């Protein structure tokens, strides 16, 4: 038996007037998910434990069976692990976003224009991070290059009070004054505020940014620090579930979780965190892994979440359709001669009207093949005829139908146990 989790980051949503009062899942043409729904277990699951922030770190840890309440101190230690940073006991890792702030006279007057600096490339970002390390790095502070706009600052300190750091994607188009580290909290928060301000001066006329502006792109003209935490060990995945696991993701967070849990990280050329990712490459990499001795593959696709943060209604629908046609279809056809189980869900909701994460339960679909009774040709016919199930048809996979089933799990850790036949 092969096991797959297809994690559609931030896919769950609310009904949107711009989408004919449908959710993106309801609006999307996804015949493969809907066909699986005919014989799958469908319901709602709570991926974010009470009292914890609704982030991808918390959600994905829960789905992988790692209780966040005992396996989490912040997201950045996972990202640090992926880029090869071995944290010591007195190190705090922080996410260091390269962002675009408005060019106001003082830091307090600035507005958060873009949390990802127009999806700056890793090649460009590396030059900027090197400049930051050269100008701001020292025995206490070290900058490390990650991927695209996502990087890491390691702060050597024995205290953990940084004044309430917030994710930049939560404050788009807002004045940042109320969201800066509170200097009254500690010297640490004062230092972070100072670093943010100094980064503006250092990056204002950086060659990378001057070229980006010339090319009509937003500059990475500041850093934004958040997601702080210390290293927390995870129980090895194979030791826990007695099967070999692999991770396929473009995101350092997920890759870092894989590193710390002993899963194999599989690189896919052209994999990004957005709708331009190599969907087919991820599907084919998963199939290759499953046919080469891997028992479990976690396929993480960031695109729906990014579209949610950017308020891109059409692109979020399109991202779900791409996952269905360019990932799920290939998985089903590639495993037609295998027994397999697949769990499809999101780690949290990212409602388009809010442009940030919420902690509400999300829909899940858990399907098990039975002697290849699943016939892809029937789906092809449905797609050609553009046949859509009505919202009252219980064989559709979306938030509405998941709620109708009355199946609800209060702890997402249960689902991976069901997936690998432990329950």
N, C-alpha and C positions, 0 to 999 in steps of 0.2 A: 504494500500500500504506500502510495506517495501522498505527501501532505503539502498544501500550499496555503499561504495567507496572501491575499491580494489586498494590500492596504491602500485605499484611495484617500489620501490625506485631505481632510477638510471637506469631503464630498457632501456630507449631510448639511441641510440648509433649511430655510423657511420658505413658505409660499411668497412669491415675489410678483407684485403688480406688473413689472416689466416682462415677466414670463407668463402672462395670461393667468396670473394667480396660481401658478404651479411652482413647485420646487425644481431646482435643476435636475434632480434625479427623475422627477415626473416628466419634465419637458424633454429630456434626452431620449434619443432613439437608441435603445440598448437591448436588442433582441436576444443576445446571449445571456445576459443576466436574467432577463425576464423568462427565458426558457428554463434556466436552472431553477428559477423560483417555483416552477410547477411541482417539483418534487423535493424541494429543499426545506430545511427548517429556517423560518424567518421570524425575526422579532426585534426587540430593542435591547441594547446592552449599555450599561453605565461604564464608560472607559475612564472617567475622571472621578476618583474617590472624593467624597465630601471634604471640603476644606482645602483642597489642593487646586492650584491654578490650571486652567484648561489648555495645557500646552501639548505639543507633539511628543515631548519627552515623557510626560506622565502617561499619555494615552498609549503610546507604543510600548512602554514598559509593562503596562497593565495587560495589553493584548499578548505580549510575549510571556506572560505568566510571572513577571517580576513585580511583586507588590511594591508600588512606589513609596509607600509609607516606611518601608524598611530598606529600600534600595535606591534612595534618591536624596541628593542634597542640592541639586541644580543641574541644568542641562549641559553646561560647558565642559565638565569633566569627561563626558562621553565624546564630545567633539575633539577635545584635546587628545584623548586616547587614539582616535582615528588618525590624527596627523603626527603621531609618534611622540607625543609629549608625555613623559612619565612623571606624574605629579608626586611630590613628596608630601609628608603629613602637614607641613606648614605652607603649602601652596593652595591658592584659590584660583581656579580657572574662570575666565569670563568670556562670553561671546563678545567679539569686537566687530560690529557691523561697520562696513564702509557705507556711509549715508550721504545724502544731499540735503544740506540745510540752506535756508535762505541766507543771502549775504547781508545780514544786518550788522550794525555797529558793535553790538554786544551779544554775547552768547544767549543771554536771557531773552533777547528780542527775536531770536530766530524761530523759524517754523520748520517742522519736519516735512520736507517736500517728497522725499523718496527714501525708503528704508533699505534699498538695495542698489542705489546709485545707477539706475538704468541697467541692472543686471551686468555690472562690470565683469569683465572676463578675469579668470584666474591669472592669466599672464600679466595683465595690467595691474591687478591687485597686488601681485607679488612685489612689484617695484615700489608700490606705495607702502606696503608693510615693511619692506626693507628700509625705506626712508624713515618710517616711524620708529623702528628699532634703533636706527642710527642716532636719531635725535632725542628720543624719549626713553629708550631702554637703558636699564642699569642692573645692579645686583638684585634689586627688589622687583623690577618690572621687565617682562620680556614678551615681545610680540611674535606670534607665529602665524604663518600663512596657511589658510585653509583652502576653501573653494569659493570662487565668485566673490560675493560680498561678505561671506561668513568666515571670520577669522578668530583668533584666540589671543587673549592677554592673560599671562600667568602672573599673579600678584603674590609675592611672598609675605605673608602676614599671619599672626596668631589670632586675629579677631575676625569676626564674620559680619560686622555691622557696616553696610554700605549705603544706608539711607534710602532703601526702597527703589531698586532699579526696575525700569519698565521696558518691555520690548518696543522697539521703534515702530513695528507694524501696527501697534495699538494706538499710535498717536499721529497718524498721517494727517497732514494739513492742519495740525494743531501747533500753537505756540508751545515751545518746549520748557518754558520757565518752571512750570509746576511739576515737570517730569524729570528735571535734573536731579542728580544725587543731592540729598539734603545735607548741606555743610554742617548743620547743627548736630548731626547724628554722631560723627566721628571724624578723626583725621583721615581715615580711609575714604570716606565719601567726599571730603574736601579734595583729596588727591585725584579722585576720578573726575571730578568736575574740572579741575585744573588741566588734566590730560585732554579732556574733550575740547576745552578752549584752546589749548596749545596746538592741537591737531588742526584746527581751522587755519591758523597762521602758517603752519608747515605745509599744508596741502593746497592752499589757495592758488599758488602759482607752480604747482608740481607739473613737470612736463607731461605726465600722463593725463592730467586734468585739462591742461591747455589744449592738447590734441583732441580730447573728448568734446570739449566745448566747440572747437573748430568743426568737428564732425557732427554737430547738432545733438550731442548726447549730454546727459547730466553728469557733472563732475562728482567724484568721491571726495568731497571737500571737508569731511569731518569723520570722526569715529563716534560710535554709540556703544556703550558698555552695558551689558545686562546678562542675565542667566547664570549668575555666579554660583559656584559650588565646589566642594571638595570631593576627592576620589572616593567612590564607594564600590567595593568589589561585588561582582555578581556570581551566582552559582553557574558553573559551566552548563551550557545548553544540553550537551550530549549526556552529561552526568545526570541532569535532571529528568530528561525525557527519553533517554536511551536510544536516540536517533541522531544522525548527523544532520546539522543544519547549515544553511547558507543565507546570506543577506544580499539583496540586489537593491541598491539605492544610490541616488546622486547626492545624498545629504550626509554631511559629516556626523550629525547626531545619530542617525541609524547605523552608520558604519562603525561608530564608536561603541554603540551598544553591542554590536556583533563582536568587536575586538574584546571587550571586557567579558563577554559570555562565551568566548571560544568558538563562535560561528565563523564560517568561511565568508570573507567578503569577495564578491564577484564584480569585477570592473566591467562596465559596458561603455564602449566608445559612443560619444554623442549623448550620453545621459546627462540631463540638466535637471533643475528643480522647477521647470516651467513647461508650458504646453508644447514647446519645441523639442522636448526630450525624445530620445530614441525608444519609442514604445515597443516596436518590433524587436529591437535589440535586447530589451529586458525580458520579453517573453521567450525568445530563443535561448538566451543565457540560462533561464530557469529550466527549460526543457533539457538542455545539455547537462546541467548539473544533476537533474533528477535521473538522467540516463547513465550517469557516470558514478553512481554510488551514493549520492546525496539523497536523504530521505525526506527532507523538509526544506522548502524555500519560502522566504519572506520577500515578497516583491512590493517595494514601497514606491509609490508614485505621488510626487509632490504637487503636480499641476493643479488639481482642483483647489487646493489650499491657497496657492499663490494667486489664482484668479479671484478667489474670495477676498483676499486681502486687498487686491487692486480694484475691487468692485466691477469686475469684468463679467457681466451677465452672460453674454454670448459665448465667451471663451470657457466659462465654467461648464456650461452645458456641453460644449464641444470637447472639453477634456474628458468628461464622463463617457461620451460617445467614442472617443479614441481608445480609452481603456477597454471598453467593451469589444470594439472591432479589431483593434490592433494588438491587444494583449490577451484578453480572455478567449477570443476565438482561436488564436494560435495555441494557447494552452490546451484547450479542449481537443482540437484536432491532433495535436502532438501526443496526447495521452489517450487516444481512442482505444489503444490495445492494453492500457494499464488500468489497474484499480487505483482510484485517487479520491481524496477529499479536499475540498477547497472552501476556505472561509473568506468572504468578501465583506469588507466594512471600512469605515473611516475611524481615525483615532479620536476625532472630536468633530463638532460642527464648525464651519466657518461661514456664517450667514453673510450674504452679499450686502445687505443693508447695514450691517454692523462693521464689516471689514476686519473682524477679529474673531478669536475663538470663543466658543461657549461650552459650558460643561454639561449640557443636556444629553440624555441617552441618544445613541445613534442606531440606525438600522443595521442589522447583520443578516447575512445569508450563509448557511452552512449546508453544503451539498456533498453527497457521496455517490460516486458512480456505481452502477450495478450491472456488471457484465456488458458494459458499453451500450446500455439502452438509450443513451443520449445520442441523438442522430443530428449531426450538424446540418445536413441537407434541409431538414425541416425549418431550421432557422434561416438558411439562405432564402428559402421560398418566402418566408415571412418578411424578410428584408426587401426582396424584390417587389413584393406586392404592397410594401409600405403599410403593412397591417399593424395597427396599434391596439393594445388592450385598453379597455376603458378604465377609468379610475376606480370603478367598482369591481374590476376583475382581480381576484385575490392571487392570481399567478404573476403579478407584477412585483418588482422589487423597488420599493421606495419608502419614504418615511411614513406615509399614510397607511400602506398595507402592513408595514412592520408593527405599527401601533394597533391595528385591527386584530392581529393574531393573539394579542394579550400575552405573548411570550416575552418575559422580561428577566434579564440577569442583572443583578445588582453589582456583580463583580466580573469584570472582563476576563480575569484570569481563568474563569471556568471554561471559556470557549476554546482555548488551546488544549485544555485537558480533553474536551470532547473531540477536538480535531485529531488528536493522536491516540484516540481510543482508550484513554484512561478513565473515562466516565461512560 
